[in-house]
Amino acid sequence: MILNGWATRPSRCTPRATAMFSCSRSRRRSTRALRCWSLRKKWPTERLVEPVLAHQRWTNKKYIGKTTMTIQETSVIYRAEGETSLKLHLFLPDKNAGRRAAILFFHGGRFIQGHPAQFFPHCRYFASRGMVAASATYRLLGKNARTVLDCFADSRAAIEWLRTHADDLAIDPAQVVLAGGSAGANLAANAAMGLPEEQRNDASRISSAPDALVLFSPAVVRPRAEQDLLDARLYAQLRPRAHLPPMLLLHGGEDEVFALDALQDFCQQMTLAGTICQLQLYPGGRHGFFNYRAEDTRPFFETVGEVERFLGRLGLLQGNSTLSGEQIKTLRHEGD
């Protein structure tokens, strides 16, 4: 588990007392150690990582060069339920030789509101890095979803649509990342942990399980206020266990909806069970701090940078960033 810039070894973690390791003496050395980390290797023997806040790591990283990549933005209907047509907003980079990873976002809003445009800036950035990026609509409670199970079904249908059209989109179906904010993070986590019985027993079905998870202000633990608990089924399958995809949790230190200590316990238990779980804390951040805001873009830069590093360590993202900080500001389009 990685918390606040410190790394701990899974074998020495306990739910309430996490063993801290000494940091590297040089940034170059710690970066080299991070690059050695992967799903198929043990944690590096070199002890990780400098206790540096996320915003320091972001601003110290040099972004050079300009992108000339053309990003095609389009939308498709991935599911129709009665009179409801559910759209997948796609952000497609130039096609190149070979297949590329995909990242699919689900918006937040307590399952009763929200819009996929919440993650359009993130989609444009990761499309500029060569990933196929998408942001999905799904049915909402009080409108066209009867229960949260309808929301779960929509999220799985969106993943299956991407894998079904992997050839058309030049996607590697074994490199599909699910991401989401708050309620959307719950959808992504349930897609990974609450696989329907028919998929478990039918190898011929296209899987809706992701290969990695990126969860912003995640609703993977019960909220502080009991009145915010919409349905106990949201958390029924979110149990720490082995053989789950690696996950990154990005959480604000002043989040008023989900308690930090509950997320620490969640991530530590995942680590003990054998699942890679990284919890990145952003001091002062409130719920939804990660969203793009023109008046304060630093939280967006910080979190996108952390996601970039996480995916790079998993081998899902290669190369250096293609945009400077000034260019990233243009990712927000008027009218989103």
N, C-alpha and C positions, 0 to 999 in steps of 0.2 A: 504494500500500500504506500502511496506517496501523499503526504499531507503537508501543506504549507511549505513546499520545497524540500522537505526531508523525505528520505526514502527509508523504508523498513523492510526487513526480510519476512516473508510470510510465515516461515517456521517459527519465528520468535515473537509474533504478534499475539497479544491477548486482547479480549474485548475492551478492557478498561485501562490496561497498562501496555503501551506500545513501546517496544525497545527502539531507541534512537541510535543512529550510527553516525560516526564522525564524517564530516564533509571533506570533499577533495580540496586540495590546496590551490588548485588552479581551475579556472573555468574551462580551459581546453581539456584538462584531464577528465573533468566530470562529463563534458559533452561526449568525449570518446567512450566513456563507460555507458552512457545512455544509449549510444548507438549499438552497443552490444546486446541490449535487452531485446528479446523477441519471445514469441510463443514457444519456440522449439529449443530455447537455451535456458539454462538456469540463470538466476540473477548473477550479474558479474561479481567476481570476488572483490573487485575494487569497490570501496564503500562510497555510496552515493548520498546526497547530492548537495551542492551548496545551498544553504538556507536563504534563498533569494526570493523576494516576492515576485509574483507573476508579472506585474507591470514593469519591473526592472529587467526581467529576462526579455520581455517584448521590446522595450525601447532600446535595449543594447544590441539587439539583432539588426544587422544591416540588410536592407532591402534594396537590391540593385537591379537595374535593367527595367525595361518597359515591355509590357505584353503587347503582342500584335495579334493575339488570338481572337478570333471572332466567336462570340457566344450566341447561339441561336436560342431564343426563348419561345416556347410554344406550350400549349396545354392540350391534354387528351382526356377523354372520359374513361376512367379505369373501372368504374362500376356503376350500374344503374339499379336502384332499388325503388320500384314503383315509379313515381313521378320525379324522384330525386336522382340527378346525375352528379356523380362525384368526380371531380377533376384532379388531375395530377399536373402540376405546373413544372415543365421540364426546362433545364438549362444545359444546353448541349455544347461542348467544346468542339473544335475541329477534330474530325476523325483522323487518327493516325494508325500506323501499323500496330497491330496487337490490340488487345482488349484493355479496358481501364476499369477502375473501381467506381462504384456509385455510392452516393450518400442521399438518404431520403429523410426529410424533416417533417415533423408533426407539430403544429402550432399549439399554444396553450390557451387557457380561458375557462378552466374548471369544467370542461365538457359542455358548457352552455353557450359559449361565445368564442370569438377569435377568428382569425383569417390566415391563410397560408402566406400572405405577404409579409408576415412577421419574420420569416426566414429567407425572403428573397435576397437581401444583401449577402447572407451567408452562402446562398446558392450561387450567386454571381462570382463570389470569391473562389469557391472550390471548383467551379467550372473553369475559371481562369487557370487553375492549377492542373487541369486535365481530367478532372472527375466528372462523371455525369451526375448532376445535382437535381433534386426534385423536392417540391413542397406540396403536400397533399391536403385536400379538403376531406372531411369526414363528417358523418351525421352527428348532430348535437342534441343533447337532452332538452326536452321541452319544445323541440322543433320537429325533427324527423327521426330521432332515435328514441326507442322505447326504453331501453336500458343501456348500461355501459357495455353490455355484450355486443350490441350493434356497433359501437365504436371500435371494439376489439376486432370484429369481423372486417370492418372497413380498412383498418390498418394492415391486417394480414393480406387483404385483397390487393392493396397498393404494392406491397412487397412482391407478391406473386406476379402482378402485372409486369413489374420491372424485370423479374427473372424470365418470364415468358417471352419478353421482347428483348432479351439480352443480345441476340444476334443483330437485330435491327439497330440497336443503340451502341453496339460494340462494347457491351458490359461484360466483365468477368463475373459470372453468377456466384462465384465463391468469394467475391469481394464486395459485399453489399453492407454498408454501414447504415444503421438507423440512428436518428438523432431527434431530439424533441425538447421542448421547454415546458416545465411544470406538468400540466395534464398530458401534453404531447410526449413528455419523457415517460410518463406512466404507460402510454400506448406502446412506445418503443420497448420498454422493459417487459411488458406483458407479451409482446410478440416473441421475445427471446425465452421467457421463462414459462409461459402458459400455453405451450404448443397443444393444439387440439388433439384429442385422442385419435381421430381418423388420420392425422398426419404422422403420428408416432407409429402407427401400424401399417402405413401404406408408403413404401419406399418409392413408388412410382409418382407420387404427387409432388408437385413443385413446392419446395419448402418455403415457409414464411419466416423462418428463423434467420436473424441477421448474423453477420460475421464479426461485428463490433458494435458497441453502443456508445453514444455521446449524449449525455443527459445534463441539461441546463436547469438549475433550480428544481431538481427532480422531485416529482410526487411519487417516490418509491417508498416513503414512510408515511405514517399517518400524520395529518396536519396538527398544529398546536391546538386549534379551536375545533371542538367536536362538531360544531355546526357546519364546518367545511368538509366533513366526511360525507361525500355524496352517496357512496355505495361501498360496503365492505368488500365486495368482489374485486374492487380495484387493487387490493393488496393480497388477495388470497393466494396467488401464485408466486408472489415476490419473496421467495425463501432462498437464503444463501445455500448454494450447493455447487458441486464441481461440474465441469464440462459446460459451463456457460461461456458466451463470448466475452472477450476482454471489454471492460467498461471504464469510461471516464465520466466522473461526476464533477460539475462545476457549480459552486455554491457560494452565495454571498454571506459574509459574516454577520450581517444584520438582517437576514431573511426573516420576515415576520410570519411566514406561513409554515415553513418546515424547520424544525430545530436542528442545529448543527450536530449536537451530541447523538441524535437519532441516526443521522446520516453517517457519522463516524462509526457507530456500532454496526450499521448495515454494511459498510465497506470493509470493516475489519472481519466481520463474520464471512463475507464473501472470500476474502483473502485466505482465511483459515480453511475454508472449504476447498480451496484450490483454484478459485477463479481470480484472474487479474482484475483488480479494482483500484483505480486511482481517484482519490478525492482531492480536488484542487480548490482551495479556499481563497476568496477575494475579500479581504478586510473592508468593512464598510458597505459592502454590496447588499442591496435590498432585493426582494423578490423581483425577478425579471430584469436584473441589472445588466444582463448580457445583450439586451436588445440594442439595435442601432438607433442612436439618437444624435441628430446633427449638432446639438448643443454640447454634447459630451460623448465623443467617440472612443475614449480610452477603454471603457469596459468591453466594447466590441472588439477593439484591437487585441486586448489582453486575451480574451477567451478564444478568438479565432486563432491566435498564435499558439495557445495551448493545445487546441484540437489538432492543429497542423503538426505539432511535435508528436502528439500521441499517435496519429495515423502514420506518421513517418516511421516511428519505432516498430509499428506493426507491419511495415512494408506495403501499406496501402496508398502511400503518397511519396513520390520521389522528387528529387531536385529541390531547388531553392524557390523562395517566394517570387512571384512574377510581378507583384505590384508594390509600389511604394506606399507609404502612409497616405500621401495626398491622393494617390490614385484610388485607394480603397474607399476614400470618402465619396467617390463618384458612384459607388455601387448602389447607393440609395437613389432610386428613380422617382421622379415626381409622379404622384398618382398611385403608388403602391399602397 
